Amino acid sequence: LNSGKVLRYGAKILSKYEDDAMRYFVIQYFMEDDTIAIQEPPIRNSGFGGGQFLARTKIMKNTEDKYTPYDLYVGATVQMLAHKFTIIDADDYTLNFMESRAHEGWPSSNIYKILDKNEI
């Protein structure tokens, strides 16, 4: 059912090091087997080569639960092993996927809930 579906998010790493502020990461969530991979696109003259930051693997968010697709959304802060990331954007496919399935677990992607909050 979810074969070949990959959700892609842009993220910034939360770090105490000033040089990390310019770094950008792509978090990929593979729906078919609930695995996550993190890539770092190269930035010219930054001193960071880019490439694979984290190979595709299952990541636990605590000792008992692994990450689900509903844990990843624009604005979320996630702990991936020893690194903390803030998700700042997503590609069009991912945004459309979340909006079309907002009732399943992405309430921040439900336009009707957003409109109701703005009317208050």
Phi and psi in radians as a Rosetta constraint file:
Dihedral C 1 N 2 CA 2 C 2 CIRCULARHARMONIC -1.823 0.35
Dihedral N 2 CA 2 C 2 N 3 CIRCULARHARMONIC 0.274 0.35
Dihedral C 2 N 3 CA 3 C 3 CIRCULARHARMONIC -1.063 0.35
Dihedral N 3 CA 3 C 3 N 4 CIRCULARHARMONIC 2.228 0.35
Dihedral C 3 N 4 CA 4 C 4 CIRCULARHARMONIC 1.446 0.35
Dihedral N 4 CA 4 C 4 N 5 CIRCULARHARMONIC -0.014 0.35
Dihedral C 4 N 5 CA 5 C 5 CIRCULARHARMONIC -1.548 0.35
Dihedral N 5 CA 5 C 5 N 6 CIRCULARHARMONIC 2.125 0.35
Dihedral C 5 N 6 CA 6 C 6 CIRCULARHARMONIC -2.235 0.35
Dihedral N 6 CA 6 C 6 N 7 CIRCULARHARMONIC 2.174 0.35
Dihedral C 6 N 7 CA 7 C 7 CIRCULARHARMONIC -1.659 0.35
Dihedral N 7 CA 7 C 7 N 8 CIRCULARHARMONIC 2.281 0.35
Dihedral C 7 N 8 CA 8 C 8 CIRCULARHARMONIC -2.106 0.35
Dihedral N 8 CA 8 C 8 N 9 CIRCULARHARMONIC 2.262 0.35
Dihedral C 8 N 9 CA 9 C 9 CIRCULARHARMONIC -2.201 0.35
Dihedral N 9 CA 9 C 9 N 10 CIRCULARHARMONIC 2.505 0.35
Dihedral C 9 N 10 CA 10 C 10 CIRCULARHARMONIC -1.610 0.35
Dihedral N 10 CA 10 C 10 N 11 CIRCULARHARMONIC 2.441 0.35
Dihedral C 10 N 11 CA 11 C 11 CIRCULARHARMONIC -2.515 0.35
Dihedral N 11 CA 11 C 11 N 12 CIRCULARHARMONIC 2.715 0.35
Dihedral C 11 N 12 CA 12 C 12 CIRCULARHARMONIC -1.968 0.35
Dihedral N 12 CA 12 C 12 N 13 CIRCULARHARMONIC 2.503 0.35
Dihedral C 12 N 13 CA 13 C 13 CIRCULARHARMONIC -1.496 0.35
Dihedral N 13 CA 13 C 13 N 14 CIRCULARHARMONIC 2.399 0.35
Dihedral C 13 N 14 CA 14 C 14 CIRCULARHARMONIC -1.602 0.35
Dihedral N 14 CA 14 C 14 N 15 CIRCULARHARMONIC 1.980 0.35
Dihedral C 14 N 15 CA 15 C 15 CIRCULARHARMONIC -2.529 0.35
Dihedral N 15 CA 15 C 15 N 16 CIRCULARHARMONIC 2.679 0.35
Dihedral C 15 N 16 CA 16 C 16 CIRCULARHARMONIC -1.411 0.35
Dihedral N 16 CA 16 C 16 N 17 CIRCULARHARMONIC -0.169 0.35
Dihedral C 16 N 17 CA 17 C 17 CIRCULARHARMONIC -1.546 0.35
Dihedral N 17 CA 17 C 17 N 18 CIRCULARHARMONIC 2.255 0.35
Dihedral C 17 N 18 CA 18 C 18 CIRCULARHARMONIC -1.071 0.35
Dihedral N 18 CA 18 C 18 N 19 CIRCULARHARMONIC -0.626 0.35
Dihedral C 18 N 19 CA 19 C 19 CIRCULARHARMONIC -1.131 0.35
Dihedral N 19 CA 19 C 19 N 20 CIRCULARHARMONIC -0.435 0.35
Dihedral C 19 N 20 CA 20 C 20 CIRCULARHARMONIC -1.294 0.35
Dihedral N 20 CA 20 C 20 N 21 CIRCULARHARMONIC -0.247 0.35
Dihedral C 20 N 21 CA 21 C 21 CIRCULARHARMONIC -1.064 0.35
Dihedral N 21 CA 21 C 21 N 22 CIRCULARHARMONIC -0.557 0.35
Dihedral C 21 N 22 CA 22 C 22 CIRCULARHARMONIC -1.484 0.35
Dihedral N 22 CA 22 C 22 N 23 CIRCULARHARMONIC -0.178 0.35
Dihedral C 22 N 23 CA 23 C 23 CIRCULARHARMONIC -1.305 0.35
Dihedral N 23 CA 23 C 23 N 24 CIRCULARHARMONIC 2.523 0.35
Dihedral C 23 N 24 CA 24 C 24 CIRCULARHARMONIC -2.280 0.35
Dihedral N 24 CA 24 C 24 N 25 CIRCULARHARMONIC 2.432 0.35
Dihedral C 24 N 25 CA 25 C 25 CIRCULARHARMONIC -2.243 0.35
Dihedral N 25 CA 25 C 25 N 26 CIRCULARHARMONIC 2.660 0.35
Dihedral C 25 N 26 CA 26 C 26 CIRCULARHARMONIC -1.991 0.35
Dihedral N 26 CA 26 C 26 N 27 CIRCULARHARMONIC 2.008 0.35
Dihedral C 26 N 27 CA 27 C 27 CIRCULARHARMONIC -1.665 0.35
Dihedral N 27 CA 27 C 27 N 28 CIRCULARHARMONIC 2.158 0.35
Dihedral C 27 N 28 CA 28 C 28 CIRCULARHARMONIC -1.937 0.35
Dihedral N 28 CA 28 C 28 N 29 CIRCULARHARMONIC 2.202 0.35
Dihedral C 28 N 29 CA 29 C 29 CIRCULARHARMONIC -1.916 0.35
Dihedral N 29 CA 29 C 29 N 30 CIRCULARHARMONIC 2.056 0.35
Dihedral C 29 N 30 CA 30 C 30 CIRCULARHARMONIC -1.614 0.35
Dihedral N 30 CA 30 C 30 N 31 CIRCULARHARMONIC 1.926 0.35
Dihedral C 30 N 31 CA 31 C 31 CIRCULARHARMONIC -1.129 0.35
Dihedral N 31 CA 31 C 31 N 32 CIRCULARHARMONIC -0.539 0.35
Dihedral C 31 N 32 CA 32 C 32 CIRCULARHARMONIC -1.144 0.35
Dihedral N 32 CA 32 C 32 N 33 CIRCULARHARMONIC -0.524 0.35
Dihedral C 32 N 33 CA 33 C 33 CIRCULARHARMONIC -2.432 0.35
Dihedral N 33 CA 33 C 33 N 34 CIRCULARHARMONIC 0.248 0.35
Dihedral C 33 N 34 CA 34 C 34 CIRCULARHARMONIC 1.005 0.35
Dihedral N 34 CA 34 C 34 N 35 CIRCULARHARMONIC 0.663 0.35
Dihedral C 34 N 35 CA 35 C 35 CIRCULARHARMONIC -1.806 0.35
Dihedral N 35 CA 35 C 35 N 36 CIRCULARHARMONIC 2.797 0.35
Dihedral C 35 N 36 CA 36 C 36 CIRCULARHARMONIC -2.265 0.35
Dihedral N 36 CA 36 C 36 N 37 CIRCULARHARMONIC 2.446 0.35
Dihedral C 36 N 37 CA 37 C 37 CIRCULARHARMONIC -2.281 0.35
Dihedral N 37 CA 37 C 37 N 38 CIRCULARHARMONIC 2.590 0.35
Dihedral C 37 N 38 CA 38 C 38 CIRCULARHARMONIC -2.212 0.35
Dihedral N 38 CA 38 C 38 N 39 CIRCULARHARMONIC 2.202 0.35
Dihedral C 38 N 39 CA 39 C 39 CIRCULARHARMONIC -1.988 0.35
Dihedral N 39 CA 39 C 39 N 40 CIRCULARHARMONIC 2.648 0.35
Dihedral C 39 N 40 CA 40 C 40 CIRCULARHARMONIC -2.142 0.35
Dihedral N 40 CA 40 C 40 N 41 CIRCULARHARMONIC 1.878 0.35
Dihedral C 40 N 41 CA 41 C 41 CIRCULARHARMONIC -1.099 0.35
Dihedral N 41 CA 41 C 41 N 42 CIRCULARHARMONIC 2.487 0.35
Dihedral C 41 N 42 CA 42 C 42 CIRCULARHARMONIC -1.193 0.35
Dihedral N 42 CA 42 C 42 N 43 CIRCULARHARMONIC 2.494 0.35
Dihedral C 42 N 43 CA 43 C 43 CIRCULARHARMONIC -2.082 0.35
Dihedral N 43 CA 43 C 43 N 44 CIRCULARHARMONIC 2.095 0.35
Dihedral C 43 N 44 CA 44 C 44 CIRCULARHARMONIC -1.028 0.35
Dihedral N 44 CA 44 C 44 N 45 CIRCULARHARMONIC 2.433 0.35
Dihedral C 44 N 45 CA 45 C 45 CIRCULARHARMONIC 1.017 0.35
Dihedral N 45 CA 45 C 45 N 46 CIRCULARHARMONIC 0.468 0.35
Dihedral C 45 N 46 CA 46 C 46 CIRCULARHARMONIC -1.700 0.35
Dihedral N 46 CA 46 C 46 N 47 CIRCULARHARMONIC -0.343 0.35
Dihedral C 46 N 47 CA 47 C 47 CIRCULARHARMONIC 1.612 0.35
Dihedral N 47 CA 47 C 47 N 48 CIRCULARHARMONIC -0.142 0.35
Dihedral C 47 N 48 CA 48 C 48 CIRCULARHARMONIC -1.905 0.35
Dihedral N 48 CA 48 C 48 N 49 CIRCULARHARMONIC 2.213 0.35
Dihedral C 48 N 49 CA 49 C 49 CIRCULARHARMONIC -1.332 0.35
Dihedral N 49 CA 49 C 49 N 50 CIRCULARHARMONIC -0.361 0.35
Dihedral C 49 N 50 CA 50 C 50 CIRCULARHARMONIC 1.369 0.35
Dihedral N 50 CA 50 C 50 N 51 CIRCULARHARMONIC -3.063 0.35
Dihedral C 50 N 51 CA 51 C 51 CIRCULARHARMONIC 1.955 0.35
Dihedral N 51 CA 51 C 51 N 52 CIRCULARHARMONIC -2.707 0.35
Dihedral C 51 N 52 CA 52 C 52 CIRCULARHARMONIC -1.324 0.35
Dihedral N 52 CA 52 C 52 N 53 CIRCULARHARMONIC 2.114 0.35
Dihedral C 52 N 53 CA 53 C 53 CIRCULARHARMONIC -1.647 0.35
Dihedral N 53 CA 53 C 53 N 54 CIRCULARHARMONIC -0.694 0.35
Dihedral C 53 N 54 CA 54 C 54 CIRCULARHARMONIC -2.515 0.35
Dihedral N 54 CA 54 C 54 N 55 CIRCULARHARMONIC 2.142 0.35
Dihedral C 54 N 55 CA 55 C 55 CIRCULARHARMONIC -1.181 0.35
Dihedral N 55 CA 55 C 55 N 56 CIRCULARHARMONIC 2.722 0.35
Dihedral C 55 N 56 CA 56 C 56 CIRCULARHARMONIC -1.018 0.35
Dihedral N 56 CA 56 C 56 N 57 CIRCULARHARMONIC 2.106 0.35
Dihedral C 56 N 57 CA 57 C 57 CIRCULARHARMONIC -2.784 0.35
Dihedral N 57 CA 57 C 57 N 58 CIRCULARHARMONIC 2.870 0.35
Dihedral C 57 N 58 CA 58 C 58 CIRCULARHARMONIC -1.452 0.35
Dihedral N 58 CA 58 C 58 N 59 CIRCULARHARMONIC 2.362 0.35
Dihedral C 58 N 59 CA 59 C 59 CIRCULARHARMONIC -2.116 0.35
Dihedral N 59 CA 59 C 59 N 60 CIRCULARHARMONIC 2.300 0.35
Dihedral C 59 N 60 CA 60 C 60 CIRCULARHARMONIC -1.554 0.35
Dihedral N 60 CA 60 C 60 N 61 CIRCULARHARMONIC 2.391 0.35
Dihedral C 60 N 61 CA 61 C 61 CIRCULARHARMONIC -1.555 0.35
Dihedral N 61 CA 61 C 61 N 62 CIRCULARHARMONIC -0.327 0.35
Dihedral C 61 N 62 CA 62 C 62 CIRCULARHARMONIC -2.675 0.35
Dihedral N 62 CA 62 C 62 N 63 CIRCULARHARMONIC -2.939 0.35
Dihedral C 62 N 63 CA 63 C 63 CIRCULARHARMONIC -1.212 0.35
Dihedral N 63 CA 63 C 63 N 64 CIRCULARHARMONIC -0.317 0.35
Dihedral C 63 N 64 CA 64 C 64 CIRCULARHARMONIC -2.027 0.35
Dihedral N 64 CA 64 C 64 N 65 CIRCULARHARMONIC -0.466 0.35
Dihedral C 64 N 65 CA 65 C 65 CIRCULARHARMONIC -2.034 0.35
Dihedral N 65 CA 65 C 65 N 66 CIRCULARHARMONIC 2.418 0.35
Dihedral C 65 N 66 CA 66 C 66 CIRCULARHARMONIC -1.632 0.35
Dihedral N 66 CA 66 C 66 N 67 CIRCULARHARMONIC 2.871 0.35
Dihedral C 66 N 67 CA 67 C 67 CIRCULARHARMONIC -1.158 0.35
Dihedral N 67 CA 67 C 67 N 68 CIRCULARHARMONIC 2.452 0.35
Dihedral C 67 N 68 CA 68 C 68 CIRCULARHARMONIC -1.978 0.35
Dihedral N 68 CA 68 C 68 N 69 CIRCULARHARMONIC 2.915 0.35
Dihedral C 68 N 69 CA 69 C 69 CIRCULARHARMONIC -1.088 0.35
Dihedral N 69 CA 69 C 69 N 70 CIRCULARHARMONIC -0.436 0.35
Dihedral C 69 N 70 CA 70 C 70 CIRCULARHARMONIC -1.313 0.35
Dihedral N 70 CA 70 C 70 N 71 CIRCULARHARMONIC -0.228 0.35
Dihedral C 70 N 71 CA 71 C 71 CIRCULARHARMONIC -1.407 0.35
Dihedral N 71 CA 71 C 71 N 72 CIRCULARHARMONIC -0.257 0.35
Dihedral C 71 N 72 CA 72 C 72 CIRCULARHARMONIC -1.895 0.35
Dihedral N 72 CA 72 C 72 N 73 CIRCULARHARMONIC 2.091 0.35
Dihedral C 72 N 73 CA 73 C 73 CIRCULARHARMONIC -2.807 0.35
Dihedral N 73 CA 73 C 73 N 74 CIRCULARHARMONIC 2.835 0.35
Dihedral C 73 N 74 CA 74 C 74 CIRCULARHARMONIC -1.117 0.35
Dihedral N 74 CA 74 C 74 N 75 CIRCULARHARMONIC 2.191 0.35
Dihedral C 74 N 75 CA 75 C 75 CIRCULARHARMONIC 1.804 0.35
Dihedral N 75 CA 75 C 75 N 76 CIRCULARHARMONIC -0.227 0.35
Dihedral C 75 N 76 CA 76 C 76 CIRCULARHARMONIC -1.315 0.35
Dihedral N 76 CA 76 C 76 N 77 CIRCULARHARMONIC 2.582 0.35
Dihedral C 76 N 77 CA 77 C 77 CIRCULARHARMONIC -1.947 0.35
Dihedral N 77 CA 77 C 77 N 78 CIRCULARHARMONIC 2.194 0.35
Dihedral C 77 N 78 CA 78 C 78 CIRCULARHARMONIC -2.218 0.35
Dihedral N 78 CA 78 C 78 N 79 CIRCULARHARMONIC 2.538 0.35
Dihedral C 78 N 79 CA 79 C 79 CIRCULARHARMONIC -1.771 0.35
Dihedral N 79 CA 79 C 79 N 80 CIRCULARHARMONIC 1.955 0.35
Dihedral C 79 N 80 CA 80 C 80 CIRCULARHARMONIC -1.918 0.35
Dihedral N 80 CA 80 C 80 N 81 CIRCULARHARMONIC 1.766 0.35
Dihedral C 80 N 81 CA 81 C 81 CIRCULARHARMONIC 0.986 0.35
Dihedral N 81 CA 81 C 81 N 82 CIRCULARHARMONIC -2.066 0.35
Dihedral C 81 N 82 CA 82 C 82 CIRCULARHARMONIC -1.605 0.35
Dihedral N 82 CA 82 C 82 N 83 CIRCULARHARMONIC 0.080 0.35
Dihedral C 82 N 83 CA 83 C 83 CIRCULARHARMONIC -2.091 0.35
Dihedral N 83 CA 83 C 83 N 84 CIRCULARHARMONIC 2.493 0.35
Dihedral C 83 N 84 CA 84 C 84 CIRCULARHARMONIC -1.911 0.35
Dihedral N 84 CA 84 C 84 N 85 CIRCULARHARMONIC 2.330 0.35
Dihedral C 84 N 85 CA 85 C 85 CIRCULARHARMONIC -2.186 0.35
Dihedral N 85 CA 85 C 85 N 86 CIRCULARHARMONIC 2.576 0.35
Dihedral C 85 N 86 CA 86 C 86 CIRCULARHARMONIC -1.913 0.35
Dihedral N 86 CA 86 C 86 N 87 CIRCULARHARMONIC 2.204 0.35
Dihedral C 86 N 87 CA 87 C 87 CIRCULARHARMONIC -1.411 0.35
Dihedral N 87 CA 87 C 87 N 88 CIRCULARHARMONIC 2.148 0.35
Dihedral C 87 N 88 CA 88 C 88 CIRCULARHARMONIC -1.934 0.35
Dihedral N 88 CA 88 C 88 N 89 CIRCULARHARMONIC -0.317 0.35
Dihedral C 88 N 89 CA 89 C 89 CIRCULARHARMONIC -2.831 0.35
Dihedral N 89 CA 89 C 89 N 90 CIRCULARHARMONIC 3.076 0.35
Dihedral C 89 N 90 CA 90 C 90 CIRCULARHARMONIC -2.588 0.35
Dihedral N 90 CA 90 C 90 N 91 CIRCULARHARMONIC 2.745 0.35
Dihedral C 90 N 91 CA 91 C 91 CIRCULARHARMONIC -1.327 0.35
Dihedral N 91 CA 91 C 91 N 92 CIRCULARHARMONIC 2.941 0.35
Dihedral C 91 N 92 CA 92 C 92 CIRCULARHARMONIC -1.052 0.35
Dihedral N 92 CA 92 C 92 N 93 CIRCULARHARMONIC -0.712 0.35
Dihedral C 92 N 93 CA 93 C 93 CIRCULARHARMONIC -1.018 0.35
Dihedral N 93 CA 93 C 93 N 94 CIRCULARHARMONIC -0.805 0.35
Dihedral C 93 N 94 CA 94 C 94 CIRCULARHARMONIC -1.138 0.35
Dihedral N 94 CA 94 C 94 N 95 CIRCULARHARMONIC -0.771 0.35
Dihedral C 94 N 95 CA 95 C 95 CIRCULARHARMONIC -1.074 0.35
Dihedral N 95 CA 95 C 95 N 96 CIRCULARHARMONIC -0.777 0.35
Dihedral C 95 N 96 CA 96 C 96 CIRCULARHARMONIC -1.124 0.35
Dihedral N 96 CA 96 C 96 N 97 CIRCULARHARMONIC -0.697 0.35
Dihedral C 96 N 97 CA 97 C 97 CIRCULARHARMONIC -1.067 0.35
Dihedral N 97 CA 97 C 97 N 98 CIRCULARHARMONIC -0.817 0.35
Dihedral C 97 N 98 CA 98 C 98 CIRCULARHARMONIC -1.159 0.35
Dihedral N 98 CA 98 C 98 N 99 CIRCULARHARMONIC -0.704 0.35
Dihedral C 98 N 99 CA 99 C 99 CIRCULARHARMONIC -1.147 0.35
Dihedral N 99 CA 99 C 99 N 100 CIRCULARHARMONIC -0.688 0.35
Dihedral C 99 N 100 CA 100 C 100 CIRCULARHARMONIC -1.281 0.35
Dihedral N 100 CA 100 C 100 N 101 CIRCULARHARMONIC -0.294 0.35
Dihedral C 100 N 101 CA 101 C 101 CIRCULARHARMONIC -2.160 0.35
Dihedral N 101 CA 101 C 101 N 102 CIRCULARHARMONIC 0.535 0.35
Dihedral C 101 N 102 CA 102 C 102 CIRCULARHARMONIC -1.040 0.35
Dihedral N 102 CA 102 C 102 N 103 CIRCULARHARMONIC -0.574 0.35
Dihedral C 102 N 103 CA 103 C 103 CIRCULARHARMONIC -1.191 0.35
Dihedral N 103 CA 103 C 103 N 104 CIRCULARHARMONIC -0.295 0.35
Dihedral C 103 N 104 CA 104 C 104 CIRCULARHARMONIC -1.447 0.35
Dihedral N 104 CA 104 C 104 N 105 CIRCULARHARMONIC -0.384 0.35
Dihedral C 104 N 105 CA 105 C 105 CIRCULARHARMONIC 2.814 0.35
Dihedral N 105 CA 105 C 105 N 106 CIRCULARHARMONIC 0.143 0.35
Dihedral C 105 N 106 CA 106 C 106 CIRCULARHARMONIC -2.019 0.35
Dihedral N 106 CA 106 C 106 N 107 CIRCULARHARMONIC 1.294 0.35
Dihedral C 106 N 107 CA 107 C 107 CIRCULARHARMONIC -1.100 0.35
Dihedral N 107 CA 107 C 107 N 108 CIRCULARHARMONIC -0.473 0.35
Dihedral C 107 N 108 CA 108 C 108 CIRCULARHARMONIC -1.278 0.35
Dihedral N 108 CA 108 C 108 N 109 CIRCULARHARMONIC -0.112 0.35
Dihedral C 108 N 109 CA 109 C 109 CIRCULARHARMONIC -1.810 0.35
Dihedral N 109 CA 109 C 109 N 110 CIRCULARHARMONIC 0.074 0.35
Dihedral C 109 N 110 CA 110 C 110 CIRCULARHARMONIC -1.600 0.35
Dihedral N 110 CA 110 C 110 N 111 CIRCULARHARMONIC 1.922 0.35
Dihedral C 110 N 111 CA 111 C 111 CIRCULARHARMONIC -1.059 0.35
Dihedral N 111 CA 111 C 111 N 112 CIRCULARHARMONIC -0.584 0.35
Dihedral C 111 N 112 CA 112 C 112 CIRCULARHARMONIC -1.224 0.35
Dihedral N 112 CA 112 C 112 N 113 CIRCULARHARMONIC -0.668 0.35
Dihedral C 112 N 113 CA 113 C 113 CIRCULARHARMONIC -1.186 0.35
Dihedral N 113 CA 113 C 113 N 114 CIRCULARHARMONIC -0.647 0.35
Dihedral C 113 N 114 CA 114 C 114 CIRCULARHARMONIC -1.141 0.35
Dihedral N 114 CA 114 C 114 N 115 CIRCULARHARMONIC -0.776 0.35
Dihedral C 114 N 115 CA 115 C 115 CIRCULARHARMONIC -1.107 0.35
Dihedral N 115 CA 115 C 115 N 116 CIRCULARHARMONIC -0.701 0.35
Dihedral C 115 N 116 CA 116 C 116 CIRCULARHARMONIC -1.065 0.35
Dihedral N 116 CA 116 C 116 N 117 CIRCULARHARMONIC -0.689 0.35
Dihedral C 116 N 117 CA 117 C 117 CIRCULARHARMONIC -1.182 0.35
Dihedral N 117 CA 117 C 117 N 118 CIRCULARHARMONIC -0.594 0.35
Dihedral C 117 N 118 CA 118 C 118 CIRCULARHARMONIC -1.301 0.35
Dihedral N 118 CA 118 C 118 N 119 CIRCULARHARMONIC -0.350 0.35
Dihedral C 118 N 119 CA 119 C 119 CIRCULARHARMONIC -1.411 0.35
Dihedral N 119 CA 119 C 119 N 120 CIRCULARHARMONIC -0.217 0.35
